[in-house]
Amino acid sequence: MRNFFVRSTIAILAAAPLAATSLFGAGIGSAEPLNCTNGQFWDPITNTCQTPRPADNCAPGDYWNPLSNVCRPLGQL
């Protein structure tokens, strides 16, 4: 029984730095987007506010992707 308590104490002490790192990492990893103005939208790839481009006339079954500035088939990014 004593071995069980010793091993569990060692496991808890070994896992404590991982737990502390994961708690602090969650706050660092989350970013709040800028408040974009004048009809702009937040682009997380470039981390900036982008002005929307005029949409082309996409074919039926396609959608306008403002980030890549092209018409794409539904289901594709």
Biopython code that builds the backbone (N, CA, C, O; Angstrom):
import numpy as np
from Bio.PDB.StructureBuilder import StructureBuilder

atoms = [
    (1, "MET", "N", (0.823, -1.184, 0.000)),
    (1, "MET", "CA", (0.000, 0.000, 0.000)),
    (1, "MET", "C", (0.875, 1.260, 0.000)),
    (1, "MET", "O", (0.528, 2.276, -0.601)),
    (2, "ARG", "N", (2.000, 1.166, 0.680)),
    (2, "ARG", "CA", (2.894, 2.321, 0.738)),
    (2, "ARG", "C", (3.450, 2.643, -0.647)),
    (2, "ARG", "O", (3.615, 3.810, -1.003)),
    (3, "ASN", "N", (3.738, 1.590, -1.432)),
    (3, "ASN", "CA", (4.239, 1.816, -2.795)),
    (3, "ASN", "C", (3.220, 2.554, -3.652)),
    (3, "ASN", "O", (3.583, 3.379, -4.491)),
    (4, "PHE", "N", (1.952, 2.256, -3.437)),
    (4, "PHE", "CA", (0.897, 2.931, -4.193)),
    (4, "PHE", "C", (0.910, 4.432, -3.922)),
    (4, "PHE", "O", (0.825, 5.229, -4.856)),
    (5, "PHE", "N", (1.013, 4.818, -2.671)),
    (5, "PHE", "CA", (1.028, 6.246, -2.325)),
    (5, "PHE", "C", (2.283, 6.939, -2.836)),
    (5, "PHE", "O", (2.218, 8.087, -3.275)),
    (6, "VAL", "N", (3.416, 6.265, -2.786)),
    (6, "VAL", "CA", (4.670, 6.849, -3.275)),
    (6, "VAL", "C", (4.587, 7.047, -4.786)),
    (6, "VAL", "O", (4.973, 8.097, -5.299)),
    (7, "ARG", "N", (4.083, 6.040, -5.496)),
    (7, "ARG", "CA", (3.991, 6.130, -6.955)),
    (7, "ARG", "C", (2.969, 7.184, -7.378)),
    (7, "ARG", "O", (3.200, 7.920, -8.338)),
    (8, "SER", "N", (1.854, 7.260, -6.676)),
    (8, "SER", "CA", (0.858, 8.258, -7.042)),
    (8, "SER", "C", (1.370, 9.672, -6.754)),
    (8, "SER", "O", (1.071, 10.598, -7.509)),
    (9, "THR", "N", (2.127, 9.849, -5.687)),
    (9, "THR", "CA", (2.717, 11.156, -5.384)),
    (9, "THR", "C", (3.717, 11.557, -6.459)),
    (9, "THR", "O", (3.745, 12.713, -6.881)),
    (10, "ILE", "N", (4.524, 10.625, -6.897)),
    (10, "ILE", "CA", (5.499, 10.901, -7.961)),
    (10, "ILE", "C", (4.774, 11.262, -9.260)),
    (10, "ILE", "O", (5.185, 12.179, -9.970)),
    (11, "ALA", "N", (3.700, 10.541, -9.565)),
    (11, "ALA", "CA", (2.946, 10.831, -10.787)),
    (11, "ALA", "C", (2.310, 12.216, -10.728)),
    (11, "ALA", "O", (2.307, 12.935, -11.728)),
    (12, "ILE", "N", (1.780, 12.596, -9.586)),
    (12, "ILE", "CA", (1.171, 13.926, -9.443)),
    (12, "ILE", "C", (2.223, 15.015, -9.578)),
    (12, "ILE", "O", (1.988, 16.025, -10.242)),
    (13, "LEU", "N", (3.380, 14.820, -8.956)),
    (13, "LEU", "CA", (4.444, 15.818, -9.061)),
    (13, "LEU", "C", (4.983, 15.918, -10.485)),
    (13, "LEU", "O", (5.378, 16.999, -10.922)),
    (14, "ALA", "N", (5.001, 14.805, -11.206)),
    (14, "ALA", "CA", (5.473, 14.835, -12.592)),
    (14, "ALA", "C", (4.463, 15.526, -13.510)),
    (14, "ALA", "O", (4.856, 16.175, -14.480)),
    (15, "ALA", "N", (3.168, 15.393, -13.213)),
    (15, "ALA", "CA", (2.144, 15.975, -14.074)),
    (15, "ALA", "C", (1.855, 17.435, -13.753)),
    (15, "ALA", "O", (1.243, 18.121, -14.572)),
    (16, "ALA", "N", (2.265, 17.928, -12.610)),
    (16, "ALA", "CA", (1.951, 19.300, -12.211)),
    (16, "ALA", "C", (2.480, 20.350, -13.199)),
    (16, "ALA", "O", (1.734, 21.267, -13.544)),
    (17, "PRO", "N", (3.731, 20.257, -13.666)),
    (17, "PRO", "CA", (4.188, 21.267, -14.646)),
    (17, "PRO", "C", (3.387, 21.237, -15.941)),
    (17, "PRO", "O", (3.146, 22.287, -16.537)),
    (18, "LEU", "N", (2.970, 20.055, -16.387)),
    (18, "LEU", "CA", (2.163, 19.965, -17.602)),
    (18, "LEU", "C", (0.806, 20.637, -17.415)),
    (18, "LEU", "O", (0.324, 21.341, -18.303)),
    (19, "ALA", "N", (0.205, 20.417, -16.270)),
    (19, "ALA", "CA", (-1.097, 21.027, -15.991)),
    (19, "ALA", "C", (-0.976, 22.547, -15.924)),
    (19, "ALA", "O", (-1.819, 23.260, -16.468)),
    (20, "ALA", "N", (0.059, 23.045, -15.265)),
    (20, "ALA", "CA", (0.246, 24.493, -15.162)),
    (20, "ALA", "C", (0.506, 25.112, -16.535)),
    (20, "ALA", "O", (-0.012, 26.188, -16.834)),
    (21, "THR", "N", (1.297, 24.451, -17.363)),
    (21, "THR", "CA", (1.593, 24.953, -18.705)),
    (21, "THR", "C", (0.339, 24.986, -19.565)),
    (21, "THR", "O", (0.132, 25.935, -20.322)),
    (22, "SER", "N", (-0.493, 23.967, -19.456)),
    (22, "SER", "CA", (-1.704, 23.949, -20.277)),
    (22, "SER", "C", (-2.672, 25.038, -19.855)),
    (22, "SER", "O", (-3.367, 25.594, -20.705)),
    (23, "LEU", "N", (-2.740, 25.360, -18.580)),
    (23, "LEU", "CA", (-3.632, 26.428, -18.133)),
    (23, "LEU", "C", (-3.172, 27.791, -18.628)),
    (23, "LEU", "O", (-3.993, 28.602, -19.057)),
    (24, "PHE", "N", (-1.864, 28.054, -18.575)),
    (24, "PHE", "CA", (-1.352, 29.336, -19.039)),
    (24, "PHE", "C", (-1.354, 29.419, -20.561)),
    (24, "PHE", "O", (-1.551, 30.497, -21.122)),
    (25, "GLY", "N", (-1.140, 28.300, -21.228)),
    (25, "GLY", "CA", (-1.117, 28.284, -22.690)),
    (25, "GLY", "C", (-2.464, 28.597, -23.303)),
    (25, "GLY", "O", (-2.525, 29.155, -24.399)),
    (26, "ALA", "N", (-3.552, 28.251, -22.619)),
    (26, "ALA", "CA", (-4.884, 28.521, -23.169)),
    (26, "ALA", "C", (-5.141, 30.024, -23.264)),
    (26, "ALA", "O", (-5.753, 30.477, -24.231)),
    (27, "GLY", "N", (-4.698, 30.789, -22.306)),
    (27, "GLY", "CA", (-4.883, 32.236, -22.351)),
    (27, "GLY", "C", (-4.009, 32.905, -23.383)),
    (27, "GLY", "O", (-4.414, 33.894, -23.994)),
    (28, "ILE", "N", (-2.825, 32.385, -23.585)),
    (28, "ILE", "CA", (-1.907, 32.967, -24.560)),
    (28, "ILE", "C", (-2.369, 32.661, -25.973)),
    (28, "ILE", "O", (-2.236, 33.499, -26.865)),
    (29, "GLY", "N", (-2.915, 31.463, -26.187)),
    (29, "GLY", "CA", (-3.292, 31.032, -27.525)),
    (29, "GLY", "C", (-4.545, 31.688, -28.067)),
    (29, "GLY", "O", (-4.754, 31.687, -29.280)),
    (30, "SER", "N", (-5.380, 32.242, -27.217)),
    (30, "SER", "CA", (-6.601, 32.846, -27.718)),
    (30, "SER", "C", (-6.344, 34.319, -28.045)),
    (30, "SER", "O", (-5.786, 35.065, -27.241)),
    (31, "ALA", "N", (-6.759, 34.703, -29.220)),
    (31, "ALA", "CA", (-6.574, 36.091, -29.648)),
    (31, "ALA", "C", (-7.924, 36.692, -29.959)),
    (31, "ALA", "O", (-8.805, 36.012, -30.485)),
    (32, "GLU", "N", (-8.090, 37.936, -29.646)),
    (32, "GLU", "CA", (-9.332, 38.633, -29.929)),
    (32, "GLU", "C", (-9.134, 39.474, -31.180)),
    (32, "GLU", "O", (-8.181, 40.250, -31.250)),
    (33, "PRO", "N", (-10.014, 39.339, -32.175)),
    (33, "PRO", "CA", (-9.829, 40.100, -33.412)),
    (33, "PRO", "C", (-9.995, 41.598, -33.184)),
    (33, "PRO", "O", (-10.650, 42.039, -32.239)),
    (34, "LEU", "N", (-9.389, 42.352, -34.070)),
    (34, "LEU", "CA", (-9.511, 43.803, -34.020)),
    (34, "LEU", "C", (-10.941, 44.213, -34.335)),
    (34, "LEU", "O", (-11.678, 43.463, -34.976)),
    (35, "ASN", "N", (-11.328, 45.380, -33.895)),
    (35, "ASN", "CA", (-12.638, 45.921, -34.253)),
    (35, "ASN", "C", (-12.515, 46.566, -35.628)),
    (35, "ASN", "O", (-12.024, 47.688, -35.755)),
    (36, "CYS", "N", (-12.959, 45.859, -36.643)),
    (36, "CYS", "CA", (-12.875, 46.373, -38.003)),
    (36, "CYS", "C", (-13.990, 47.390, -38.227)),
    (36, "CYS", "O", (-15.093, 47.243, -37.701)),
    (37, "THR", "N", (-13.691, 48.415, -39.010)),
    (37, "THR", "CA", (-14.657, 49.482, -39.265)),
    (37, "THR", "C", (-14.951, 49.590, -40.753)),
    (37, "THR", "O", (-14.288, 48.960, -41.576)),
    (38, "ASN", "N", (-15.934, 50.381, -41.084)),
    (38, "ASN", "CA", (-16.295, 50.705, -42.467)),
    (38, "ASN", "C", (-16.560, 49.474, -43.322)),
    (38, "ASN", "O", (-16.156, 49.435, -44.485)),
    (39, "GLY", "N", (-17.230, 48.468, -42.769)),
    (39, "GLY", "CA", (-17.594, 47.281, -43.541)),
    (39, "GLY", "C", (-16.462, 46.313, -43.777)),
    (39, "GLY", "O", (-16.615, 45.386, -44.574)),
    (40, "GLN", "N", (-15.333, 46.486, -43.120)),
    (40, "GLN", "CA", (-14.230, 45.551, -43.287)),
    (40, "GLN", "C", (-14.508, 44.278, -42.495)),
    (40, "GLN", "O", (-15.353, 44.265, -41.600)),
    (41, "PHE", "N", (-13.792, 43.212, -42.831)),
    (41, "PHE", "CA", (-13.938, 41.957, -42.115)),
    (41, "PHE", "C", (-12.573, 41.513, -41.604)),
    (41, "PHE", "O", (-11.536, 41.883, -42.155)),
    (42, "TRP", "N", (-12.591, 40.717, -40.546)),
    (42, "TRP", "CA", (-11.365, 40.230, -39.912)),
    (42, "TRP", "C", (-10.827, 39.047, -40.686)),
    (42, "TRP", "O", (-11.542, 38.073, -40.922)),
    (43, "ASP", "N", (-9.564, 39.131, -41.084)),
    (43, "ASP", "CA", (-8.879, 38.041, -41.778)),
    (43, "ASP", "C", (-7.888, 37.422, -40.805)),
    (43, "ASP", "O", (-6.839, 38.013, -40.551)),
    (44, "PRO", "N", (-8.188, 36.244, -40.250)),
    (44, "PRO", "CA", (-7.286, 35.654, -39.269)),
    (44, "PRO", "C", (-5.967, 35.175, -39.866)),
    (44, "PRO", "O", (-4.991, 34.998, -39.137)),
    (45, "ILE", "N", (-5.924, 34.965, -41.163)),
    (45, "ILE", "CA", (-4.689, 34.491, -41.797)),
    (45, "ILE", "C", (-3.637, 35.590, -41.797)),
    (45, "ILE", "O", (-2.482, 35.350, -41.445)),
    (46, "THR", "N", (-4.035, 36.798, -42.193)),
    (46, "THR", "CA", (-3.075, 37.908, -42.220)),
    (46, "THR", "C", (-3.104, 38.725, -40.945)),
    (46, "THR", "O", (-2.279, 39.619, -40.758)),
    (47, "ASN", "N", (-4.069, 38.418, -40.049)),
    (47, "ASN", "CA", (-4.194, 39.099, -38.761)),
    (47, "ASN", "C", (-4.458, 40.593, -38.945)),
    (47, "ASN", "O", (-3.940, 41.422, -38.197)),
    (48, "THR", "N", (-5.272, 40.925, -39.954)),
    (48, "THR", "CA", (-5.597, 42.312, -40.238)),
    (48, "THR", "C", (-7.070, 42.427, -40.640)),
    (48, "THR", "O", (-7.744, 41.425, -40.876)),
    (49, "CYS", "N", (-7.547, 43.656, -40.711)),
    (49, "CYS", "CA", (-8.876, 43.929, -41.257)),
    (49, "CYS", "C", (-8.741, 44.076, -42.766)),
    (49, "CYS", "O", (-7.844, 44.769, -43.248)),
    (50, "GLN", "N", (-9.628, 43.428, -43.512)),
    (50, "GLN", "CA", (-9.588, 43.464, -44.970)),
    (50, "GLN", "C", (-10.832, 44.152, -45.495)),
    (50, "GLN", "O", (-11.913, 44.016, -44.921)),
    (51, "THR", "N", (-10.685, 44.888, -46.582)),
    (51, "THR", "CA", (-11.817, 45.498, -47.250)),
    (51, "THR", "C", (-12.412, 44.463, -48.201)),
    (51, "THR", "O", (-11.678, 43.859, -48.984)),
    (52, "PRO", "N", (-13.723, 44.246, -48.150)),
    (52, "PRO", "CA", (-14.309, 43.251, -49.047)),
    (52, "PRO", "C", (-14.160, 43.667, -50.504)),
    (52, "PRO", "O", (-14.305, 44.840, -50.850)),
    (53, "ARG", "N", (-13.878, 42.710, -51.325)),
    (53, "ARG", "CA", (-13.761, 42.952, -52.764)),
    (53, "ARG", "C", (-15.129, 42.689, -53.402)),
    (53, "ARG", "O", (-15.914, 41.906, -52.866)),
    (54, "PRO", "N", (-15.419, 43.313, -54.510)),
    (54, "PRO", "CA", (-16.718, 43.039, -55.146)),
    (54, "PRO", "C", (-16.769, 41.591, -55.626)),
    (54, "PRO", "O", (-15.803, 41.080, -56.192)),
    (55, "ALA", "N", (-17.895, 40.944, -55.396)),
    (55, "ALA", "CA", (-18.046, 39.544, -55.783)),
    (55, "ALA", "C", (-18.267, 39.423, -57.280)),
    (55, "ALA", "O", (-19.003, 40.203, -57.883)),
    (56, "ASP", "N", (-17.617, 38.432, -57.863)),
    (56, "ASP", "CA", (-17.870, 38.124, -59.265)),
    (56, "ASP", "C", (-19.198, 37.397, -59.369)),
    (56, "ASP", "O", (-19.755, 36.956, -58.364)),
    (57, "ASN", "N", (-19.694, 37.276, -60.569)),
    (57, "ASN", "CA", (-20.901, 36.496, -60.778)),
    (57, "ASN", "C", (-20.512, 35.027, -60.820)),
    (57, "ASN", "O", (-20.025, 34.534, -61.838)),
    (58, "CYS", "N", (-20.728, 34.335, -59.716)),
    (58, "CYS", "CA", (-20.349, 32.927, -59.624)),
    (58, "CYS", "C", (-21.408, 32.056, -60.287)),
    (58, "CYS", "O", (-22.592, 32.394, -60.310)),
    (59, "ALA", "N", (-20.955, 30.931, -60.824)),
    (59, "ALA", "CA", (-21.853, 29.968, -61.462)),
    (59, "ALA", "C", (-22.742, 29.316, -60.409)),
    (59, "ALA", "O", (-22.398, 29.326, -59.227)),
    (60, "PRO", "N", (-23.866, 28.756, -60.810)),
    (60, "PRO", "CA", (-24.700, 28.048, -59.834)),
    (60, "PRO", "C", (-23.921, 26.914, -59.168)),
    (60, "PRO", "O", (-23.229, 26.151, -59.842)),
    (61, "GLY", "N", (-24.037, 26.809, -57.859)),
    (61, "GLY", "CA", (-23.299, 25.790, -57.106)),
    (61, "GLY", "C", (-21.951, 26.272, -56.623)),
    (61, "GLY", "O", (-21.242, 25.528, -55.945)),
    (62, "ASP", "N", (-21.578, 27.488, -56.952)),
    (62, "ASP", "CA", (-20.323, 28.069, -56.487)),
    (62, "ASP", "C", (-20.624, 29.161, -55.478)),
    (62, "ASP", "O", (-21.750, 29.652, -55.393)),
    (63, "TYR", "N", (-19.603, 29.539, -54.709)),
    (63, "TYR", "CA", (-19.736, 30.650, -53.770)),
    (63, "TYR", "C", (-18.518, 31.552, -53.898)),
    (63, "TYR", "O", (-17.466, 31.125, -54.374)),
    (64, "TRP", "N", (-18.664, 32.795, -53.474)),
    (64, "TRP", "CA", (-17.572, 33.766, -53.538)),
    (64, "TRP", "C", (-16.715, 33.651, -52.292)),
    (64, "TRP", "O", (-17.221, 33.784, -51.178)),
    (65, "ASN", "N", (-15.422, 33.405, -52.464)),
    (65, "ASN", "CA", (-14.478, 33.334, -51.354)),
    (65, "ASN", "C", (-13.718, 34.654, -51.314)),
    (65, "ASN", "O", (-12.858, 34.886, -52.164)),
    (66, "PRO", "N", (-14.011, 35.529, -50.346)),
    (66, "PRO", "CA", (-13.373, 36.844, -50.340)),
    (66, "PRO", "C", (-11.887, 36.798, -49.992)),
    (66, "PRO", "O", (-11.152, 37.722, -50.338)),
    (67, "LEU", "N", (-11.431, 35.755, -49.323)),
    (67, "LEU", "CA", (-10.013, 35.700, -48.967)),
    (67, "LEU", "C", (-9.134, 35.381, -50.167)),
    (67, "LEU", "O", (-8.061, 35.963, -50.322)),
    (68, "SER", "N", (-9.583, 34.457, -51.021)),
    (68, "SER", "CA", (-8.774, 34.108, -52.185)),
    (68, "SER", "C", (-9.222, 34.862, -53.443)),
    (68, "SER", "O", (-8.565, 34.776, -54.480)),
    (69, "ASN", "N", (-10.359, 35.613, -53.354)),
    (69, "ASN", "CA", (-10.840, 36.448, -54.441)),
    (69, "ASN", "C", (-11.229, 35.630, -55.676)),
    (69, "ASN", "O", (-10.996, 36.064, -56.804)),
    (70, "VAL", "N", (-11.818, 34.456, -55.468)),
    (70, "VAL", "CA", (-12.257, 33.606, -56.574)),
    (70, "VAL", "C", (-13.578, 32.926, -56.207)),
    (70, "VAL", "O", (-13.956, 32.862, -55.037)),
    (71, "CYS", "N", (-14.272, 32.420, -57.233)),
    (71, "CYS", "CA", (-15.448, 31.590, -57.011)),
    (71, "CYS", "C", (-14.980, 30.157, -56.766)),
    (71, "CYS", "O", (-14.088, 29.661, -57.454)),
    (72, "ARG", "N", (-15.583, 29.501, -55.787)),
    (72, "ARG", "CA", (-15.199, 28.129, -55.433)),
    (72, "ARG", "C", (-16.444, 27.250, -55.435)),
    (72, "ARG", "O", (-17.544, 27.727, -55.156)),
    (73, "PRO", "N", (-16.272, 25.953, -55.752)),
    (73, "PRO", "CA", (-17.403, 25.027, -55.620)),
    (73, "PRO", "C", (-17.786, 24.879, -54.143)),
    (73, "PRO", "O", (-16.937, 24.957, -53.255)),
    (74, "LEU", "N", (-19.074, 24.665, -53.906)),
    (74, "LEU", "CA", (-19.538, 24.494, -52.538)),
    (74, "LEU", "C", (-18.798, 23.347, -51.872)),
    (74, "LEU", "O", (-18.598, 22.300, -52.488)),
    (75, "GLY", "N", (-18.393, 23.526, -50.637)),
    (75, "GLY", "CA", (-17.667, 22.494, -49.898)),
    (75, "GLY", "C", (-16.163, 22.668, -49.928)),
    (75, "GLY", "O", (-15.461, 21.983, -49.185)),
    (76, "GLN", "N", (-15.644, 23.552, -50.753)),
    (76, "GLN", "CA", (-14.207, 23.810, -50.796)),
    (76, "GLN", "C", (-13.916, 25.151, -50.159)),
    (76, "GLN", "O", (-14.740, 26.065, -50.187)),
    (77, "LEU", "N", (-12.728, 25.254, -49.583)),
    (77, "LEU", "CA", (-12.306, 26.531, -49.003)),
    (77, "LEU", "C", (-11.545, 27.366, -49.989)),
    (77, "LEU", "O", (-11.118, 28.473, -49.662)),
]
sb = StructureBuilder()
sb.init_structure("model")
sb.init_model(0)
sb.init_chain("A")
sb.init_seg("    ")
for serial, (resi, resn, name, xyz) in enumerate(atoms, 1):
    if name == "N":
        sb.init_residue(resn, " ", resi, " ")
    sb.init_atom(name, np.array(xyz, "f"), 0.0, 1.0, " ", f" {name:<3s}", serial, name[0])
structure = sb.get_structure()
